[in-house]
């Protein structure tokens, strides 16, 4: 009885798969977001890095609520970022924002979420000092796909 039930299921599934599988396979140009063959190796357009100095450009609105802000100035002169050498903290480790001054780090950057999630320390938490782990620099690159989120975080 068990073997016949398994055999029946196997035949039914294979028949169902055959019925849902059209005679012609889906062409590779119809797969994915790329408008072309999935086997093509596209060359991305060149992207001009942001080489502006801090304060030259206005802050960029985040793509969705809760996302890390985009760095509105060049970062090439500030790299590498290490625990001992962090030029970001030279400007952004301030307690309050004054007109024309850098945006201060939020309290979350001073909180060790793993070991002391309820404590805001007086220095940046160990896992938070590498700013470019979350924050990216602004570029002139076109988005790969349309962003359907509005700034409040709701999906259109």
N, C-alpha and C positions, 0 to 999 in steps of 0.2 A: 504494500500500500504506500509506504513512504517513498520507495523508488519511483513508483508511477506518478506520485504527486510532484516529485522533483523533476521528472522527465516532462510532465505536462507544463510546469512553470517554465522550464527551459525553452520548450517549443513555443509557448505563448509569448515569452519575452523576445525571442528571436523573430517571431512573426511581427510583433509590434514594432520592433526596431526596423525591420525591413519595410514596413508600411510607412513609417515616419521618415525614412531615409529616401529622398528623391533619387531618381536614376542618375541625374547629373550632380557631381559634387559641387560644393560651394567654392567659387573661385577665390584664390588667395587675395585678390584685390578687394573683396567684400569683407575681409576680416580686419578687426582692429580699428583704431582711430585714424591711422595713416591713410591718406588718399592715394593708394598705390599698392604694389605688391609687398607682402610681408617679407619677401626675400630680398627686396631692394635695400641697399645701405645708403640712406639719405645723408647728405652732408648738410649740417645745420648752418644757417646763416651766421656770419660773424656777429658777435655781441661786443659792443664797446663797453669796457668796464667803466664804472663810475670813478672818476678821478677828482671829484670836487673836494674842496676842503670842508671841514666841519663848519656848519653855519651858513654855507653858501646856498644850500637848497632847503626848501621847506620839507618838513616830515611827510612821509608817504603814508596814506591811509592803509591800515592793515586790510588784507583781502577778506577776512571774516572776523567776527567778534571773538576775542580770546586768542587770536593768533599773535605770535611775537612780532613786534613792530619791525619794519624794514629799516635798515641802516641807510639814512639819506645822503651819506657822504662816502667818499672812498675809504678803503681800509688797508690798502697796500702798504702804507707807511707804518701801520700799527701792528703788522704781523711779524713774527708769530706771537700769539697770545699764550702766555704761560702763567703759572701761579705767581712767579716773581716779576714778570714783565707784562703788565696789562695797561696799555695806554687808554683803554676805554674807561677804566676806573679813575684815571687822572681827571677826566671831565665829568663823568656821569655819577660818581660816588658823592653826590651832594644830597642834602636833606630836603630841600624844597626847590621848586622851579621858579625862577625869576624871569621876567620878560627878556628874551634874547639869549638866555643861557641854556645849556644842555638839559635834556630831560633826565630827571633823577631816576635811579634804579628803584623799582618797586620793592616793598617789604619782602615779597616772595624770594627775591635774590639773596636776601640775608637770612633765609630760613633753610635749615638742613632738614628737608622733608623726610629723610630716612631715619635720622637719629634723634632729632628734636623738632618735630613738626609744629609744636606749639610755641617755639621760642624764636624771636627775631633777634639775631645777634648784631654786633656792631661792625662786623666785616662780612664780606661776601662769602656765602657758603661754598665749600670746596668744589661741589659739582657745578657751580654756577659761574665760575670765573672765565670759562672759555665761551665768550659771547657768541661767536660765529657757529656754535653748535646749534643754536636755535634761530638767531637773527641772521638774515641774509642782506647783502648789499643791493641797492637799487641798480638796475641796468636798463638798457633800452630794448631788452628782449621782448618779443611779442609772446603772449601766453600761448601755450600749446593747445589748451582747450578753454572754452568759455567758462568764466566763473559765474555760477548761478546763485551764489550766496549774496545777500545784501549785507550791508555793514552791521546790521543788528544780529546777524548769525542765522536768520531764518532762511529757509530754502524757498526760492520762488517756484 
